[in-house]
């Protein structure tokens, strides 16, 4: 399926370009020895495995493995909540693009910076601008104020040396790789149908827990095995833990510009942890555009938080879908219609899982705040999000599995009707009632998010004197992050 340069630029803008990584700092900061005991020789023992469960969650899953391996007990669900990604959503509606971006895909570097600041963690980010992927990323990320280490600036700072230094210091290391080169059979689907990652693609997160210079191998925890048919399900056979040669690692890593995130312990959790996190979540849910895109609030094609759902509901009309078809796929309109329905369901499924698990984790993260009013409003969205979600949409990959859902039946039925009648307006009009039902779900989610965000904000105002006078005990920790792999989009385009 074709996507225009405008469409690709918008996707990169949402997923990457709001990051903040200028070029030119080639000084390696100290990696402090962790405050925990490890059995460290060639491998850090006791690093728990975190399965990402849903396509797109490799990023926080790798982060969870690193944190838990260093003694900070934060699950995947805790990270989705504490980073605010479970409570974030962006919609894009312009010309050929009508889609959602769940929180984990939106401004990844900034939400990670918020998270590391919240827990008082130190982080170093590495890229290699001599690679096409790394160069493109640096061009996008270069003007936003954070420091980055460019491997190309030094012959001494190499990706493999960073692996050695991090593991020797007791820190697991998360990196971004191209799944095309990874050994598990789960990634045969990429090798058979997709091919190597393109320079503007999105990598997959793995965690390196050990290395062996004698055998020239690294030991890997891969959160993404078990995601796709025909191998869908938790990998209880242990294939998530595998060795990979330095040569294979180099192929996979270079394809993603040697993107590396290394973290170390810092000052510990901020004293106003609960106030800061609750305020952040509130603003994300109500759709405060500055909270999402500070300095770029006037992008007319972006909807945020509650407004993202409301805007998508408003697009469930004959006119909007007709315009989408004309702009997005001038020749193959039936496939454009199918892609729209499938993509909406994929993104809603990702966010439904993130949102539901974040709601479950939040009370433990905010024990001093009365969340009853917030949770009562927030849970109103769950039924409507579930109605627009289905796991098959994110496990089927190449061949979309038929499913009895409102989005699938509406858009795939619409496409079939158009194929037989060649009447686009007539095909869309046949499903007016279904489109109204879909819009109703979107509007209900929007109302729930807005009401929940306001309820949380009101509770913070009531508690403000308490937060001013009450210091919260700091906890040491560490973190890591990686870009995510959303390969289902590329699979559809390469059919």
BELFENCOR-V829378 format. One record per residue. RES is the residue in one small letter. PHI is phi in whole degrees, 0 to 359 (NA if undefined). Layout:
res: [RES;RES]
phi: [PHI;PHI]
This chain:
res: [x;x;x;x;x;x;x;x;x;x;x;x;x;x;x;x;x;x;x;x;x;x;x;x;x;x;x;x;x;x;x;x;x;x;x;x;x;x;x;x;x;x;x;x;x;x;x;x;x;x;x;x;x;x;x;x;x;x;x;x;x;x;x;x;x;x;x;x;x;x;x;x;x;x;x;x;x;x;x;x;x;x;x;x;x;x;x;x;x;x;x;x;x;x;x;x;x;x;x;x;x;x;x;x;x;x;x;x;x;x;x;x;x;x;x;x;x;x;x;x;x;x;x;x;x;x;x;x;x;x;x;x;x;x;x;x;x;x;x;x;x;x;x;x;x;x;x;x;x;x;x;x;x;x;x;x;x;x;x;x;x;x;x;x;x;x;x;x;x;x;x;x;x;x;x;x;x;x;x;x;x;x;x;x;x;x;x;x;x;x;x;x;x;x;x;x;x;x;x;x;x;x;x;x;x;x;x;x;x;x;x;x;x;x;x;x;x;x;x;x;x;x;x;x;x;x;x;x;x;x;x;x;x;x;x;x;x;x;x;x;x;x;x;x;x;x;x;x;x;x;x;x;x;x;x;x;x;x;x;x;x;x;x;x;x;x;x;x;x;x;x;x;x;x;x;x;x;x;x;x;x;x;x;x;x;x;x;x;x;x;x;x;x;x;x;x;x;x;x;x;x;x;x;x;x;x;x;x;x;x;x;x;x;x;x;x;x;x;x;x;x;x;x;x;x;x;x;x;x;x;x;x;x;x;x;x;x;x;x;x;x;x;x;x;x;x;x;x;x;x;x;x;x;x;x;x;x;x;x;x;x;x;x;x;x;x;x;x;x;x;x;x;x;x;x;x;x;x;x;x;x;x;x;x;x;x;x;x;x;x;x;x;x;x;x;x;x;x;x;x;x;x;x;x;x;x;x;x;x;x;x;x;x;x;x;x;x;x;x;x;x;x;x;x;x;x;x;x;x;x;x;x;x;x;x;x;x;x;x;x;x;x;x;x;x;x;x;x;x;x;x;x;x;x;x;x;x;x;x;x;x;x;x;x;x;x;x;x;x;x;x;x;x;x;x;x;x;x;x;x;x;x;x;x;x;x;x;x;x;x;x;x;x;x;x]
phi: [NA;282;229;287;299;299;299;297;295;294;297;296;300;288;275;230;290;276;290;221;219;285;257;115;269;249;264;277;287;295;258;287;298;292;268;235;270;231;262;247;231;253;214;274;275;83;284;290;273;238;283;282;70;231;302;110;258;297;305;290;292;298;299;297;298;297;297;293;296;255;104;262;277;234;283;306;294;299;291;300;282;289;272;82;291;291;243;232;203;230;249;234;218;199;48;276;244;219;201;258;233;295;304;293;262;259;48;297;297;299;289;291;297;300;297;293;296;300;263;62;257;258;220;239;243;238;213;240;286;283;269;296;298;295;297;299;296;293;296;284;269;293;250;243;101;267;268;219;254;261;305;290;277;212;277;273;270;244;305;291;295;295;301;301;298;293;294;299;278;95;247;302;234;258;224;257;225;267;297;306;262;284;295;304;298;303;268;298;298;288;295;275;235;247;96;299;295;279;301;256;278;236;281;248;269;231;243;267;246;194;215;216;290;289;272;59;223;241;256;236;252;251;287;263;291;89;271;245;297;266;249;288;136;303;280;286;277;83;290;289;253;217;263;219;293;304;294;293;303;298;299;292;284;299;300;253;67;54;299;220;235;240;233;211;294;235;274;94;302;293;292;258;310;295;298;293;292;297;296;299;297;303;292;293;288;288;92;297;296;293;293;266;225;302;89;226;291;265;293;293;271;253;245;232;55;304;292;295;290;295;296;292;297;293;273;275;228;302;296;293;290;298;297;301;296;293;278;280;217;293;259;264;294;302;293;297;293;300;299;299;297;296;295;300;289;301;292;293;295;302;286;300;296;295;293;299;291;293;298;291;278;300;303;288;278;235;292;272;252;285;261;302;296;300;294;300;287;295;288;298;281;299;299;286;293;298;296;257;234;194;299;298;294;248;246;279;66;289;262;292;279;300;208;268;230;296;290;298;298;290;282;286;292;299;295;296;297;293;299;273;260;59;245;296;300;295;294;291;297;301;245;301;296;295;296;296;295;298;301;300;296;299;295;294;296;301;298;296;296;295;295;294;299;291;296;292;296;296;294;294;297;293;265;308;300;295;293;294;257;246;272;262;298;277;235;287;188;203;203;204;206;212;292;259;247;242;285;297;297;291;301;296;286;262;297]
